[in-house]
């Protein structure tokens, strides 16, 4: 079990928490500014599919952001009470697929967010099939001044589940994207989802094995149901079920124990918008998950990487 010292007291760390990683990297508390870059997705506009992934909200799994001007979004955040919570921030392009444009447009959008000396990082969320060498070359130009990372939504290694969820990209797309990004020294944060319909323990093992080979960080989500999605229709007709909190905690511990010890844990549960959430109700109480996984891992005396195998 990892041990940290705060104000002379010992604090146990059963997994690599993001806030401690940022404190070590930037020397102090560092937070994110979520922005909507006005992007779409090839799985919505008909290029690859329509309707998006079956679990994805109409806002592209992002926050409700009314203002479409990127610089104004960042400025409003920094000028609000949230801008007083830290001295350093990472701009997070969150909604939809934030590399889905030509590089000239991408550069204009990214540049428009980097308007303050408080900004120390650039975080780009996108699909694995929307990473090209040209895009990687663009992202690499920011590395001299900013910490650059890319978030890729793998979700599952099971191709059949991915097809049922209308994801329209493959594990090979993910591997190719990771190799391109790592060749430029860009960190990768991988999204995986637990509780997808038909998921088996083998599926989880396969997903972890792939992630362990390529990722630097991870966001672990539970499948939750939000309004106006394919999953909402399936849930309404009892064609899919949702994990209970206890079931999710068991799966979460299983994943953490098998992850590489040095993978940074960026998130351990989904963060659904409350006004859109249908189920599960416990998803609105993140502390249930945070406290629950700490209690479970303490009970089993387990830590991240205990059962990791190369």
VOBA-1610 file (N, C-alpha, C; in pm, whole numbers, padded with zeros to 5 digits, always signed):
BEGIN
Unk+00084-00119+00000Unk+00000+00000+00000Unk+00088+00125+00000Unk+00059+00220-00088Unk+00138+00342-00096Unk+00110+00430+00025Unk+00210+00506+00064Unk+00195+00593+00181Unk+00238+00733+00144Unk+00156+00833+00180Unk+00189+00973+00161Unk+00185+01041+00298Unk+00256+01155+00309Unk+00259+01229+00435Unk+00194+01366+00415Unk+00093+01396+00494Unk+00028+01526+00491Unk+00028+01584+00632Unk+00092+01701+00648Unk+00094+01769+00779Unk+00141+01675+00890Unk+00239+01593+00857Unk+00296+01505+00957Unk+00223+01376+00981Unk+00109+01356+00913Unk+00035+01232+00933Unk+00044+01144+00809Unk+00035+01015+00829Unk+00044+00918+00720Unk-00094+00896+00659Unk-00100+00905+00527Unk-00225+00880+00454Unk-00203+00765+00357Unk-00283+00661+00369Unk-00268+00546+00280Unk-00333+00573+00146Unk-00273+00523+00040Unk-00324+00540-00095Unk-00337+00402-00158Unk-00458+00355-00172Unk-00478+00222-00228Unk-00483+00224-00380Unk-00494+00342-00440Unk-00482+00354-00585Unk-00429+00494-00617Unk-00379+00510-00737Unk-00314+00635-00777Unk-00417+00743-00807Unk-00440+00830-00714Unk-00543+00932-00729Unk-00492+01049-00813Unk-00581+01101-00896Unk-00544+01207-00989Unk-00497+01333-00918Unk-00565+01373-00812Unk-00527+01499-00748Unk-00386+01495-00694Unk-00343+01379-00645Unk-00206+01366-00595Unk-00105+01365-00710Unk-00146+01306-00822Unk-00059+01305-00940Unk-00036+01449-00989Unk-00142+01528-00995Unk-00129+01667-01039Unk-00045+01749-00941Unk-00063+01726-00811Unk+00016+01799-00712Unk+00165+01771-00730Unk+00195+01643-00758Unk+00335+01605-00779Unk+00389+01664-00909Unk+00305+01668-01010Unk+00350+01713-01143Unk+00362+01865-01152Unk+00264+01936-01095Unk+00259+02082-01108Unk+00297+02156-00981Unk+00321+02083-00873Unk+00365+02146-00749Unk+00254+02199-00662Unk+00130+02191-00707Unk+00017+02239-00629Unk-00112+02187-00689Unk-00222+02217-00622Unk-00353+02175-00669Unk-00378+02228-00810Unk-00424+02141-00899Unk-00451+02179-01037Unk-00586+02122-01077Unk-00672+02207-01132Unk-00808+02168-01166Unk-00832+02183-01316Unk-00950+02138-01359Unk-00985+02143-01501Unk-01093+02246-01530Unk-01084+02303-01649Unk-01190+02388-01704Unk-01251+02312-01820Unk-01377+02269-01805Unk-01445+02195-01912Unk-01501+02293-02014Unk-01468+02272-02141Unk-01520+02359-02246Unk-01587+02276-02355Unk-01682+02338-02420Unk-01749+02281-02536Unk-01689+02347-02659Unk-01617+02268-02739Unk-01551+02321-02856Unk-01639+02333-02979Unk-01767+02297-02964Unk-01857+02305-03077Unk-01836+02195-03180Unk-01780+02082-03135Unk-01754+01971-03226Unk-01876+01881-03240Unk-01873+01800-03344Unk-01974+01697-03363Unk-01906+01561-03350Unk-01960+01460-03414Unk-01906+01325-03406Unk-01943+01250-03533Unk-01851+01173-03591Unk-01882+01099-03714Unk-01986+00990-03693Unk-02014+00961-03566Unk-02116+00862-03534Unk-02252+00928-03511Unk-02260+01057-03541Unk-02386+01130-03530Unk-02427+01197-03661Unk-02327+01240-03737Unk-02360+01316-03859Unk-02374+01228-03982Unk-02365+01095-03965Unk-02384+01005-04077Unk-02255+00958-04143Unk-02142+01017-04105Unk-02015+00974-04165Unk-01987+00828-04133Unk-02010+00791-04007Unk-01994+00651-03966Unk-02124+00591-03914Unk-02210+00674-03864Unk-02335+00627-03808Unk-02421+00745-03767Unk-02536+00714-03709Unk-02627+00818-03659Unk-02669+00782-03517Unk-02705+00883-03441Unk-02754+00859-03307Unk-02646+00851-03201Unk-02521+00835-03242Unk-02412+00825-03147Unk-02408+00692-03075Unk-02314+00677-02984Unk-02308+00556-02903Unk-02436+00544-02822Unk-02478+00423-02795Unk-02608+00399-02733Unk-02621+00462-02595Unk-02508+00485-02529Unk-02510+00539-02393Unk-02483+00689-02388Unk-02451+00750-02502Unk-02405+00889-02505Unk-02522+00986-02506Unk-02514+01089-02422Unk-02620+01188-02413Unk-02619+01280-02534Unk-02724+01358-02548Unk-02735+01452-02660Unk-02631+01563-02653Unk-02573+01584-02535Unk-02468+01685-02519Unk-02329+01626-02539Unk-02322+01500-02580Unk-02192+01439-02604Unk-02119+01403-02478Unk-02193+01360-02375Unk-02133+01320-02246Unk-02051+01432-02185Unk-02099+01554-02202Unk-02030+01669-02143Unk-02123+01750-02056Unk-02071+01857-02000Unk-02151+01944-01916Unk-02241+02031-02003Unk-02347+02085-01942Unk-02434+02178-02012Unk-02363+02314-02019Unk-02316+02349-02137Unk-02245+02476-02155Unk-02319+02555-02262Unk-02378+02668-02223Unk-02462+02744-02314Unk-02381+02828-02412Unk-02270+02881-02365Unk-02189+02969-02448Unk-02101+02888-02542Unk-02106+02918-02672Unk-02028+02842-02768Unk-01892+02906-02798Unk-01869+03028-02752Unk-01741+03092-02774Unk-01641+03036-02673Unk-01536+02971-02722Unk-01445+02898-02635Unk-01371+02991-02539Unk-01318+03101-02589Unk-01244+03193-02503Unk-01333+03249-02392Unk-01458+03277-02425Unk-01551+03329-02325Unk-01580+03225-02218Unk-01592+03099-02258Unk-01614+02992-02161Unk-01501+02987-02059Unk-01378+02992-02110Unk-01262+02986-02021Unk-01256+03110-01932Unk-01280+03225-01992Unk-01275+03351-01916Unk-01381+03354-01807Unk-01502+03311-01840Unk-01608+03309-01739Unk-01575+03215-01624Unk-01514+03102-01656Unk-01475+03008-01551Unk-01371+03072-01458Unk-01269+03130-01516Unk-01162+03188-01435Unk-01209+03308-01355Unk-01309+03380-01404Unk-01359+03498-01334Unk-01467+03465-01231Unk-01510+03340-01227Unk-01611+03299-01131Unk-01544+03248-01004Unk-01624+03204-00908Unk-01569+03148-00784Unk-01482+03027-00812Unk-01511+02955-00923Unk-01433+02836-00957Unk-01290+02872-00994Unk-01271+02990-01045Unk-01138+03035-01082Unk-01050+03072-00964Unk-01110+03073-00843Unk-01035+03104-00722Unk-00996+02978-00645Unk-01035+02862-00697Unk-01012+02738-00625Unk-00871+02683-00646Unk-00801+02735-00746Unk-00664+02688-00774Unk-00590+02797-00850Unk-00460+02781-00860Unk-00377+02874-00937Unk-00343+02819-01074Unk-00366+02689-01091Unk-00332+02625-01217Unk-00450+02544-01269Unk-00467+02548-01402Unk-00581+02480-01463Unk-00540+02410-01592Unk-00614+02304-01621Unk-00602+02233-01748Unk-00731+02253-01825Unk-00723+02299-01949Unk-00842+02315-02032Unk-00879+02179-02089Unk-01004+02141-02066Unk-01052+02009-02106Unk-01160+02022-02213Unk-01126+01989-02337Unk-01223+01984-02445Unk-01299+01853-02430Unk-01425+01862-02383Unk-01495+01746-02331Unk-01601+01690-02425Unk-01688+01775-02477Unk-01807+01728-02548Unk-01775+01672-02686Unk-01837+01559-02717Unk-01825+01496-02848Unk-01680+01462-02883Unk-01644+01475-03013Unk-01512+01429-03062Unk-01426+01548-03096Unk-01330+01579-03010Unk-01259+01707-03018Unk-01135+01707-03107Unk-01127+01608-03195Unk-01029+01612-03304Unk-01100+01596-03439Unk-01231+01616-03439Unk-01312+01595-03559Unk-01323+01723-03641Unk-01210+01761-03704Unk-01204+01879-03790Unk-01067+01880-03857Unk-01050+01968-03954Unk-00918+01982-04015Unk-00825+02050-03916Unk-00695+02033-03937Unk-00599+02080-03837Unk-00599+02232-03821Unk-00634+02305-03927Unk-00642+02451-03916Unk-00752+02491-03819Unk-00866+02427-03831Unk-00977+02454-03739Unk-00942+02410-03598Unk-00879+02294-03585Unk-00841+02245-03453Unk-00747+02344-03384Unk-00648+02389-03455Unk-00552+02483-03396Unk-00621+02611-03350Unk-00712+02660-03431Unk-00784+02783-03395Unk-00864+02763-03267Unk-00930+02648-03256Unk-01011+02620-03138Unk-00923+02601-03014Unk-00817+02523-03027Unk-00729+02500-02912Unk-00664+02631-02866Unk-00615+02708-02962Unk-00548+02834-02929Unk-00642+02929-02855Unk-00769+02929-02895Unk-00864+03023-02836Unk-00892+02993-02689Unk-00857+02872-02644Unk-00878+02836-02503Unk-00758+02870-02416Unk-00643+02889-02475Unk-00518+02906-02398Unk-00491+03054-02379Unk-00574+03119-02297Unk-00574+03265-02288Unk-00526+03318-02154Unk-00478+03230-02067Unk-00436+03274-01934Unk-00308+03204-01891Unk-00229+03275-01813Unk-00108+03216-01758Unk-00139+03107-01656Unk-00264+03103-01609Unk-00304+02999-01515Unk-00317+02863-01583Unk-00329+02862-01714Unk-00350+02738-01787Unk-00217+02669-01811Unk-00207+02545-01762Unk-00082+02470-01772Unk-00096+02343-01856Unk-00220+02312-01898Unk-00239+02187-01971Unk-00353+02193-02070Unk-00347+02100-02166Unk-00449+02087-02269Unk-00492+01941-02274Unk-00621+01917-02250Unk-00677+01782-02244Unk-00783+01769-02353Unk-00763+01673-02444Unk-00850+01658-02560Unk-00919+01523-02555Unk-01052+01523-02545Unk-01128+01398-02547Unk-01176+01370-02690Unk-01158+01245-02736Unk-01196+01213-02873Unk-01214+01063-02889Unk-01245+01022-03012Unk-01259+00881-03048Unk-01125+00828-03098Unk-01097+00700-03079Unk-00971+00644-03128Unk-00954+00653-03280Unk-01065+00649-03353Unk-01055+00652-03499Unk-01040+00793-03555Unk-01025+00892-03467Unk-01007+01030-03512Unk-00871+01085-03470Unk-00774+00995-03462Unk-00636+01034-03436Unk-00553+01001-03560Unk-00493+01102-03618Unk-00406+01085-03735Unk-00268+01143-03705Unk-00173+01113-03790Unk-00039+01167-03771Unk-00041+01319-03776Unk-00120+01375-03865Unk-00129+01520-03877Unk-00182+01584-03748Unk-00281+01520-03686Unk-00337+01571-03561Unk-00236+01556-03448Unk-00167+01445-03443Unk-00064+01424-03341Unk+00046+01529-03354Unk+00086+01558-03477Unk+00188+01660-03499Unk+00143+01796-03446Unk+00014+01828-03466Unk-00039+01954-03414Unk-00036+01955-03262Unk-00084+01849-03201Unk-00087+01843-03054Unk+00054+01854-02995Unk+00149+01796-03065Unk+00287+01799-03016Unk+00345+01940-03011Unk+00293+02031-03094Unk+00345+02168-03094Unk+00314+02241-02963Unk+00216+02192-02887Unk+00180+02258-02761Unk+00264+02209-02643Unk+00341+02103-02664Unk+00411+02040-02552Unk+00519+02127-02490Unk+00575+02220-02564Unk+00682+02302-02510Unk+00633+02394-02398Unk+00503+02422-02397Unk+00448+02514-02297Unk+00343+02450-02207Unk+00276+02346-02258Unk+00163+02287-02185Unk+00179+02135-02171Unk+00120+02084-02065Unk+00106+01939-02052Unk-00010+01897-02141Unk+00016+01806-02235Unk-00084+01765-02334Unk-00122+01619-02311Unk-00251+01593-02304Unk-00299+01455-02295Unk-00423+01439-02382Unk-00446+01317-02425Unk-00562+01284-02508Unk-00641+01174-02440Unk-00771+01192-02433Unk-00860+01091-02374Unk-00929+01013-02485Unk-00915+00881-02479Unk-00972+00793-02581Unk-01077+00701-02520Unk-01191+00693-02584Unk-01298+00608-02533Unk-01292+00467-02588Unk-01221+00381-02520Unk-01218+00241-02560Unk-01347+00171-02516Unk-01383+00186-02390Unk-01503+00128-02325Unk-01493-00022-02304Unk-01476-00099-02410Unk-01469-00244-02398Unk-01386-00303-02511Unk-01325-00418-02483Unk-01249-00490-02586Unk-01338-00587-02664Unk-01462-00604-02620Unk-01553-00698-02685Unk-01618-00632-02806Unk-01583-00680-02925Unk-01632-00620-03049Unk-01783-00632-03064Unk-01841-00739-03014Unk-01986-00757-03025Unk-02061-00658-02938Unk-02010-00636-02817Unk-02073-00537-02729Unk-02058-00398-02790Unk-01940-00368-02843Unk-01918-00239-02906Unk-02015-00217-03022Unk-02041-00321-03099Unk-02135-00312-03210Unk-02276-00287-03158Unk-02316-00362-03054Unk-02450-00344-02996Unk-02468-00202-02940Unk-02360-00144-02893Unk-02365-00008-02839Unk-02344+00098-02947Unk-02335+00056-03073Unk-02323+00147-03188Unk-02202+00238-03178Unk-02089+00183-03134Unk-01971+00266-03112Unk-01897+00300-03242Unk-01899+00209-03338Unk-01845+00236-03472Unk-01694+00262-03474Unk-01620+00202-03381Unk-01474+00198-03390Unk-01427+00069-03326Unk-01299+00035-03347Unk-01249-00096-03309Unk-01134-00086-03210Unk-01099-00200-03153Unk-00982-00207-03066Unk-00856-00170-03145Unk-00850-00213-03270Unk-00734-00179-03352Unk-00723-00029-03372Unk-00836+00041-03386Unk-00834+00187-03393Unk-00769+00245-03268Unk-00804+00188-03153Unk-00748+00235-03026Unk-00597+00211-03021Unk-00554+00093-03059Unk-00411+00060-03056Unk-00332+00152-03150Unk-00385+00173-03269Unk-00318+00260-03366Unk-00306+00402-03311Unk-00414+00453-03252Unk-00412+00588-03196Unk-00310+00600-03084Unk-00305+00499-02996Unk-00211+00501-02884Unk-00067+00504-02933Unk-00037+00426-03034Unk+00100+00422-03086Unk+00140+00557-03145Unk+00048+00620-03216Unk+00076+00752-03274Unk+00100+00855-03165Unk+00015+00856-03064Unk+00027+00954-02956Unk+00153+00933-02874Unk+00184+00809-02842Unk+00303+00782-02762Unk+00431+00810-02840Unk+00425+00796-02971Unk+00543+00828-03052Unk+00580+00975-03041Unk+00481+01059-03005Unk+00505+01202-02987Unk+00516+01240-02840Unk+00516+01139-02751Unk+00529+01166-02609Unk+00405+01228-02547Unk+00290+01198-02603Unk+00163+01252-02551Unk+00095+01147-02465Unk+00058+01185-02344Unk-00005+01092-02251Unk-00148+01058-02296Unk-00190+00937-02260Unk-00321+00886-02299Unk-00401+00852-02173Unk-00526+00897-02171Unk-00621+00858-02067Unk-00732+00778-02135Unk-00750+00654-02094Unk-00846+00565-02158Unk-00974+00555-02076Unk-01087+00563-02146Unk-01217+00544-02081Unk-01260+00399-02099Unk-01298+00335-01988Unk-01360+00203-01998Unk-01492+00207-01922Unk-01583+00117-01959Unk-01716+00116-01899Unk-01748-00022-01846Unk-01797-00027-01722Unk-01835-00152-01659Unk-01987-00164-01654Unk-02035-00286-01674Unk-02179-00308-01668Unk-02248-00300-01802Unk-02173-00303-01912Unk-02235-00302-02045Unk-02311-00433-02067Unk-02418-00430-02143Unk-02501-00550-02164Unk-02420-00666-02219Unk-02431-00782-02155Unk-02361-00901-02200Unk-02218-00913-02153Unk-02172-00819-02074Unk-02033-00819-02028Unk-02002-00940-01940Unk-01886-01002-01963Unk-01839-01113-01882Unk-01708-01075-01814Unk-01666-01157-01722Unk-01537-01134-01656Unk-01423-01139-01758Unk-01434-01227-01856Unk-01333-01235-01961Unk-01325-01104-02039Unk-01441-01044-02065Unk-01442-00915-02136Unk-01365-00810-02056Unk-01387-00807-01925Unk-01317-00712-01840Unk-01167-00740-01843Unk-01129-00867-01833Unk-00988-00904-01838Unk-00925-00861-01970Unk-00993-00886-02080Unk-00941-00849-02212Unk-00923-00698-02222Unk-01019-00624-02171Unk-01010-00478-02175Unk-00893-00429-02091Unk-00879-00483-01971Unk-00768-00443-01884Unk-00634-00475-01947Unk-00624-00591-02009Unk-00497-00632-02071Unk-00455-00535-02181Unk-00551-00489-02260Unk-00520-00392-02365Unk-00482-00258-02305Unk-00561-00213-02210Unk-00535-00084-02145Unk-00397-00083-02080Unk-00362-00191-02012Unk-00232-00196-01944Unk-00115-00181-02040Unk-00134-00219-02165Unk-00026-00208-02262Unk-00005-00066-02311Unk-00110+00016-02307Unk-00102+00142-02379Unk-00131+00269-02299Unk-00206+00260-02192Unk-00253+00385-02132Unk-00162+00437-02022Unk-00173+00567-01996Unk-00103+00631-01884Unk-00200+00659-01771Unk-00326+00684-01807Unk-00430+00709-01709Unk-00558+00641-01750Unk-00655+00639-01660Unk-00780+00571-01692Unk-00898+00640-01624Unk-01011+00641-01693Unk-01139+00680-01636Unk-01228+00557-01641Unk-01272+00514-01523Unk-01357+00395-01513Unk-01500+00442-01489Unk-01589+00404-01578Unk-01728+00448-01570Unk-01819+00328-01546Unk-01929+00352-01480Unk-02038+00256-01479Unk-02136+00292-01591Unk-02205+00194-01644Unk-02311+00224-01741Unk-02428+00287-01666Unk-02460+00409-01700Unk-02580+00473-01645Unk-02673+00510-01761Unk-02798+00529-01730Unk-02899+00554-01832Unk-02943+00700-01827Unk-02930+00770-01940Unk-02979+00908-01947Unk-03086+00919-02055Unk-03164+01021-02045Unk-03277+01041-02136Unk-03232+01054-02281Unk-03322+01016-02371Unk-03305+01034-02515Unk-03182+00962-02570Unk-03161+00839-02522Unk-03055+00754-02574Unk-03112+00617-02607Unk-03038+00541-02687Unk-03080+00406-02718Unk-03088+00321-02592Unk-02992+00341-02501Unk-02993+00267-02375Unk-03118+00297-02295Unk-03167+00420-02302Unk-03289+00455-02231Unk-03407+00373-02282Unk-03414+00354-02414Unk-03522+00273-02472Unk-03509+00128-02430Unk-03387+00076-02434Unk-03364-00063-02394Unk-03399-00083-02247Unk-03363+00013-02165Unk-03391+00004-02022Unk-03542+00010-01996Unk-03609+00095-02069Unk-03754+00110-02054Unk-03826-00021-02081Unk-03775-00100-02176Unk-03838-00227-02213Unk-03769-00346-02146Unk-03694-00318-02039Unk-03630-00424-01958Unk-03535-00513-02039Unk-03469-00453-02138Unk-03376-00530-02219Unk-03231-00516-02171Unk-03208-00425-02080Unk-03078-00416-02014Unk-03101-00388-01867Unk-03005-00430-01786Unk-03011-00404-01641Unk-02891-00320-01601Unk-02904-00256-01487Unk-02800-00167-01438Unk-02741-00224-01310Unk-02611-00209-01294Unk-02543-00259-01174Unk-02591-00188-01049Unk-02608-00265-00943Unk-02628-00203-00812Unk-02495-00143-00767Unk-02499-00062-00664Unk-02375-00003-00613Unk-02279-00111-00567Unk-02327-00209-00494Unk-02239-00316-00445Unk-02179-00395-00561Unk-02258-00423-00664Unk-02206-00495-00782Unk-02098-00413-00850Unk-02121-00283-00861Unk-02022-00199-00926Unk-01893-00192-00846Unk-01903-00182-00714Unk-01783-00175-00631Unk-01698-00301-00644Unk-01763-00415-00655Unk-01690-00541-00672Unk-01615-00541-00805Unk-01681-00497-00912Unk-01615-00490-01043Unk-01503-00386-01043Unk-01527-00274-00977Unk-01428-00168-00971Unk-01301-00216-00900Unk-01318-00282-00788Unk-01202-00336-00717Unk-01128-00437-00805Unk-01203-00520-00876Unk-01144-00619-00966Unk-01054-00551-01069Unk-01102-00441-01125Unk-01023-00368-01225Unk-00900-00306-01162Unk-00917-00235-01051Unk-00805-00166-00988Unk-00694-00263-00950Unk-00729-00379-00901Unk-00628-00477-00862Unk-00546-00527-00980Unk-00602-00519-01100Unk-00536-00576-01218Unk-00474-00471-01310Unk-00493-00346-01277Unk-00428-00240-01354Unk-00280-00231-01319Unk-00199-00185-01414Unk-00060-00154-01384Unk-00053-00061-01264Unk+00041-00082-01174Unk+00048+00000-01053Unk+00067+00149-01080Unk+00127+00186-01195Unk+00156+00327-01220Unk+00052+00398-01306Unk-00057+00331-01341Unk-00165+00398-01416Unk-00235+00497-01322Unk-00254+00619-01369Unk-00320+00721-01287Unk-00471+00706-01301Unk-00541+00703-01187Unk-00686+00685-01187Unk-00751+00823-01191Unk-00804+00859-01307Unk-00866+00991-01325Unk-01011+00993-01277Unk-01077+00879-01280Unk-01217+00873-01238Unk-01253+00729-01207Unk-01339+00709-01106Unk-01378+00573-01071Unk-01528+00549-01084Unk-01601+00647-01135Unk-01743+00624-01164Unk-01791+00729-01264Unk-01904+00699-01328Unk-01962+00795-01422Unk-02013+00918-01350Unk-02028+01026-01425Unk-02072+01152-01368Unk-02188+01204-01452Unk-02304+01143-01434Unk-02419+01174-01518Unk-02484+01307-01479Unk-02533+01383-01578Unk-02609+01505-01544Unk-02738+01468-01472Unk-02762+01529-01358Unk-02874+01489-01273Unk-03009+01508-01341Unk-03020+01610-01426Unk-03149+01637-01489Unk-03180+01539-01602Unk-03080+01461-01643Unk-03101+01365-01751Unk-03098+01220-01702Unk-03050+01199-01581Unk-03028+01063-01532Unk-03160+00990-01507Unk-03167+00867-01559Unk-03279+00778-01533Unk-03242+00674-01428Unk-03126+00615-01442Unk-03080+00512-01347Unk-02929+00492-01365Unk-02859+00448-01258Unk-02909+00419-01122Unk-02910+00545-01036Unk-02993+00545-00934Unk-03005+00661-00848Unk-02876+00689-00772Unk-02803+00580-00738Unk-02680+00599-00661Unk-02574+00675-00739Unk-02592+00688-00869Unk-02492+00756-00952Unk-02481+00905-00918Unk-02585+00960-00855Unk-02581+01102-00817Unk-02504+01124-00688Unk-02458+01017-00626Unk-02386+01028-00499Unk-02246+00970-00515Unk-02157+01049-00570Unk-02022+01000-00597Unk-01950+00954-00470Unk-01983+01014-00358Unk-01919+00975-00232Unk-01949+00830-00197Unk-02066+00779-00242Unk-02097+00638-00217Unk-01990+00549-00279Unk-01944+00587-00399Unk-01844+00508-00469Unk-01706+00530-00406Unk-01671+00656-00382Unk-01540+00687-00325Unk-01522+00621-00188Unk-01621+00637-00103Unk-01612+00577+00031Unk-01625+00425+00024Unk-01711+00378-00067Unk-01733+00235-00078Unk-01611+00159-00125Unk-01539+00213-00224Unk-01423+00140-00275Unk-01309+00146-00174Unk-01296+00257-00102Unk-01194+00263+00003Unk-01221+00160+00111Unk-01347+00148+00150Unk-01384+00052+00254Unk-01361-00091+00207Unk-01399-00119+00082Unk-01384-00255+00029Unk-01238-00294+00017Unk-01155-00204-00036Unk-01014-00235-00054Unk-00942-00245+00080Unk-00984-00164+00176Unk-00927-00175+00310Unk-00965-00309+00372Unk-01090-00348+00353Unk-01138-00475+00407Unk-01060-00593+00351Unk-01026-00586+00221Unk-00953-00695+00156Unk-00802-00672+00157Unk-00760-00558+00213Unk-00619-00520+00214Unk-00560-00525+00073Unk-00636-00470-00021Unk-00594-00472-00162Unk-00550-00334-00206Unk-00464-00329-00307Unk-00420-00204-00365Unk-00415-00219-00517Unk-00407-00107-00583Unk-00396-00108-00729Unk-00273-00189-00773Unk-00294-00279-00865Unk-00183-00357-00920Unk-00151-00483-00845Unk-00225-00514-00738Unk-00197-00636-00661Unk-00195-00761-00748Unk-00284-00764-00848Unk-00297-00883-00932Unk-00260-00853-01077Unk-00179-00750-01093Unk-00134-00714-01229Unk-00037-00817-01283Unk-00057-00854-01408Unk+00033-00945-01477Unk+00074-00880-01609Unk+00203-00881-01638Unk+00249-00823-01762Unk+00198-00904-01880
//
